[in-house]
Amino acid sequence: MTASQKTSERYYLRGMKIKLVILDFDGTLGDTRRNILESLQEVMRTAGWRVASVEECDATIGVPLKEGFRMLYPELTDAELDGCCATYRKFFFANCENLVPDVFPHVRETLEEMQGRGMVMTIASSRNRPSLLMFLERMGLKQYFSYILGGEDAAKAKPDPEPVLKTMRDLGYAPEETLVVGDTNYDILMGCRAGAHTCGVTYGVGTRAQLEEAGAECLIDDFGKIIEIFQ
């Protein structure tokens, strides 16, 4: 039996009824990593800064863009960070003008099945709302979500619990009825701090060890495996 199976078994033994599923976007539903990394590094080259490594850039995926740049360049002022964000978005949208991100395997059919079971599915992403909605439309996924939070839609961002707390408040669900799903430790910490159940996906940016350390109750290597949590 694998570690992820053991973690899932502990979840099954709780016998909880999940009604609300809060999903991350980048690295969980959509494979946008390459475009994020290319845009980040293009900003660095244009500014004449040291170009951060792939690993350093990966560590910023999941937090708001400005905070990601602050992690990489703590010496920059707020005004300089705002400039970084504006330049990044220019590069990103230029690169993504005709882009339809890859949907990870088994996402569409699994969302369809979950919707058929009467589950409420929402998104809590650090991505800005315009690009989030654009991608969901292009990928044909928007119809599965009744509630969508972009990075600017909550007072505080991941790993703060506010995006989850706001979703639960607005939709009327309790923490024990809620499952948070994501690929980074920021997603898992956000869910845990809100008192919700958590599931880490291992095919995104975060490693299995990082997700476990953050407190993920279960781990899945394929999005389709999430259905097993509800059985």
C-alpha positions as CSV (number, residue, x, y, z in Angstrom):
1,M,0.0,0.0,0.0
2,T,1.4,3.4,-1.0
3,A,1.7,6.4,1.3
4,S,-1.1,8.2,-0.6
5,Q,-3.4,5.2,-0.2
6,K,-2.7,5.1,3.6
7,T,-3.5,8.8,3.8
8,S,-6.7,8.3,1.9
9,E,-7.7,5.4,4.2
10,R,-7.5,7.7,7.2
11,Y,-9.8,10.1,5.4
12,Y,-12.3,7.4,4.6
13,L,-12.5,6.3,8.3
14,R,-13.8,9.8,9.2
15,G,-17.0,9.1,7.3
16,M,-17.3,12.8,6.4
17,K,-19.8,14.1,3.8
18,I,-18.1,16.5,1.5
19,K,-20.5,19.0,-0.1
20,L,-18.2,21.8,-1.2
21,V,-14.9,21.4,-3.1
22,I,-12.6,24.4,-3.4
23,L,-10.0,23.9,-6.1
24,D,-6.8,25.7,-7.0
25,F,-6.3,26.5,-10.7
26,D,-2.6,26.6,-11.8
27,G,-1.0,23.2,-11.3
28,T,-4.2,21.6,-10.3
29,L,-6.6,22.1,-13.2
30,G,-4.5,23.9,-15.8
31,D,-0.9,23.2,-16.8
32,T,0.3,26.8,-17.0
33,R,3.7,26.4,-15.4
34,R,5.8,26.9,-18.6
35,N,4.2,30.2,-19.4
36,I,4.5,31.4,-15.9
37,L,8.2,30.6,-15.7
38,E,9.0,32.1,-19.1
39,S,7.2,35.3,-18.2
40,L,8.9,35.6,-14.9
41,Q,12.3,35.1,-16.3
42,E,11.6,37.5,-19.2
43,V,10.8,40.2,-16.7
44,M,14.1,39.6,-15.0
45,R,16.1,39.7,-18.2
46,T,14.4,42.9,-19.3
47,A,15.2,44.6,-16.0
48,G,18.8,43.4,-16.0
49,W,18.4,41.4,-12.8
50,R,19.9,38.1,-11.9
51,V,17.6,35.5,-13.5
52,A,16.2,33.3,-10.8
53,S,16.4,29.5,-11.3
54,V,13.4,27.4,-12.2
55,E,13.3,26.1,-8.6
56,E,13.2,29.6,-7.2
57,C,10.5,30.6,-9.6
58,D,8.5,27.5,-8.8
59,A,8.5,28.4,-5.1
60,T,6.6,31.6,-5.9
61,I,3.8,29.9,-7.8
62,G,0.6,29.8,-5.7
63,V,1.1,33.2,-4.0
64,P,0.0,36.6,-5.4
65,L,2.3,37.8,-8.1
66,K,3.6,40.8,-6.1
67,E,4.4,38.6,-3.2
68,G,6.2,36.2,-5.5
69,F,8.4,39.0,-6.8
70,R,9.0,40.1,-3.2
71,M,10.2,36.6,-2.3
72,L,12.7,36.7,-5.2
73,Y,13.8,40.3,-4.7
74,P,13.2,41.5,-1.1
75,E,15.2,44.6,-1.6
76,L,12.6,46.1,-4.1
77,T,10.2,48.8,-3.1
78,D,6.4,48.5,-3.4
79,A,6.5,50.8,-6.4
80,E,9.2,48.6,-8.1
81,L,7.2,45.5,-7.3
82,D,4.1,47.0,-8.9
83,G,6.2,47.7,-12.0
84,C,7.4,44.1,-12.1
85,C,3.8,42.9,-12.0
86,A,2.7,45.2,-14.8
87,T,5.6,44.1,-17.0
88,Y,4.9,40.4,-16.1
89,R,1.3,40.7,-17.2
90,K,2.3,42.4,-20.4
91,F,4.6,39.5,-21.2
92,F,2.2,36.8,-20.0
93,F,-0.8,38.0,-22.0
94,A,1.4,38.5,-25.1
95,N,2.6,34.9,-24.7
96,C,-0.9,33.6,-24.0
97,E,-2.9,35.6,-26.5
98,N,-3.8,32.5,-28.4
99,L,-3.0,30.0,-25.7
100,V,-5.3,27.4,-24.4
101,P,-3.5,25.8,-21.4
102,D,-3.4,22.0,-21.2
103,V,-6.0,20.6,-18.9
104,F,-4.5,17.9,-16.7
105,P,-5.6,14.3,-17.4
106,H,-9.0,13.3,-16.2
107,V,-10.0,16.8,-15.0
108,R,-13.0,17.4,-17.3
109,E,-14.6,14.0,-16.8
110,T,-14.0,14.1,-13.1
111,L,-15.6,17.6,-12.7
112,E,-18.5,16.3,-14.8
113,E,-19.0,13.4,-12.4
114,M,-18.7,15.5,-9.3
115,Q,-21.2,18.0,-10.7
116,G,-23.5,15.0,-11.4
117,R,-23.2,14.0,-7.8
118,G,-24.5,17.4,-6.7
119,M,-21.3,18.7,-5.3
120,V,-20.6,22.4,-5.3
121,M,-17.3,23.2,-6.9
122,T,-15.5,26.5,-6.6
123,I,-12.0,28.0,-7.4
124,A,-9.7,29.9,-5.1
125,S,-6.7,31.1,-7.1
126,S,-3.9,33.6,-6.6
127,R,-4.1,34.4,-10.3
128,N,-5.7,37.7,-11.2
129,R,-9.4,37.4,-12.0
130,P,-9.3,38.5,-15.7
131,S,-6.7,35.9,-16.7
132,L,-8.3,33.2,-14.5
133,L,-11.7,33.7,-16.2
134,M,-10.1,33.8,-19.7
135,F,-8.4,30.5,-19.1
136,L,-11.4,28.8,-17.7
137,E,-13.5,30.0,-20.7
138,R,-10.8,28.8,-23.2
139,M,-10.4,25.5,-21.5
140,G,-14.2,24.8,-21.4
141,L,-14.2,24.5,-17.6
142,K,-16.1,27.6,-16.4
143,Q,-19.5,25.9,-16.4
144,Y,-18.5,23.6,-13.6
145,F,-17.9,26.3,-11.1
146,S,-20.6,28.2,-9.3
147,Y,-18.2,30.5,-7.4
148,I,-14.7,31.8,-8.5
149,L,-12.2,33.7,-6.4
150,G,-9.3,35.4,-8.1
151,G,-6.3,36.8,-6.3
152,E,-7.9,40.2,-5.8
153,D,-11.3,38.8,-4.6
154,A,-10.3,38.1,-1.0
155,A,-8.9,40.4,1.7
156,K,-5.9,38.1,2.3
157,A,-4.2,35.6,0.0
158,K,-2.9,32.0,0.4
159,P,-1.7,30.6,2.7
160,D,-4.0,32.8,4.8
161,P,-7.4,30.9,5.3
162,E,-9.5,33.9,4.1
163,P,-10.2,32.6,0.6
164,V,-11.6,29.4,2.0
165,L,-13.4,31.2,4.9
166,K,-15.0,33.7,2.5
167,T,-16.1,30.9,0.2
168,M,-17.7,28.9,3.0
169,R,-19.4,32.1,4.4
170,D,-20.8,33.2,1.1
171,L,-22.1,29.7,0.2
172,G,-23.2,28.6,3.6
173,Y,-21.0,25.5,4.2
174,A,-19.1,24.3,7.3
175,P,-15.4,23.4,7.4
176,E,-16.2,19.7,7.9
177,E,-18.3,19.7,4.7
178,T,-15.4,21.3,2.7
179,L,-12.5,19.9,0.8
180,V,-9.6,22.1,-0.4
181,V,-7.6,20.7,-3.4
182,G,-4.3,22.1,-4.6
183,D,-0.7,21.4,-5.7
184,T,1.3,23.6,-3.4
185,N,1.8,23.9,0.4
186,Y,0.1,27.3,0.2
187,D,-3.2,25.6,-0.8
188,I,-2.9,23.0,1.9
189,L,-2.0,25.5,4.6
190,M,-4.9,27.7,3.5
191,G,-7.3,24.8,3.9
192,C,-5.9,23.5,7.2
193,R,-6.0,27.0,8.7
194,A,-9.7,27.3,7.7
195,G,-10.4,23.9,9.4
196,A,-11.4,22.3,6.1
197,H,-10.3,18.9,4.8
198,T,-7.4,19.0,2.3
199,C,-6.1,17.0,-0.7
200,G,-2.8,17.5,-2.4
201,V,-2.2,16.7,-6.0
202,T,1.4,15.6,-6.7
203,Y,1.5,16.3,-10.5
204,G,1.8,20.1,-10.1
205,V,4.5,22.3,-8.7
206,G,4.7,21.1,-5.1
207,T,6.4,17.9,-4.0
208,R,4.8,15.0,-2.1
209,A,7.0,15.9,0.9
210,Q,6.0,19.5,0.8
211,L,2.3,18.7,0.7
212,E,2.6,16.1,3.5
213,E,4.5,18.6,5.6
214,A,1.8,21.2,5.1
215,G,-0.7,18.7,6.5
216,A,-2.5,17.3,3.5
217,E,-4.9,14.6,4.6
218,C,-4.7,12.7,1.3
219,L,-2.5,12.8,-1.8
220,I,-3.5,11.9,-5.3
221,D,-1.2,11.4,-8.4
222,D,-4.1,11.8,-10.8
223,F,-7.1,14.1,-10.6
224,G,-9.5,11.3,-11.3
225,K,-8.5,9.7,-8.1
226,I,-10.3,12.4,-6.2
227,I,-13.6,10.5,-6.7
228,E,-12.3,7.8,-4.4
229,I,-12.4,10.3,-1.5
230,F,-16.1,10.6,-1.8
231,Q,-16.9,6.9,-1.8
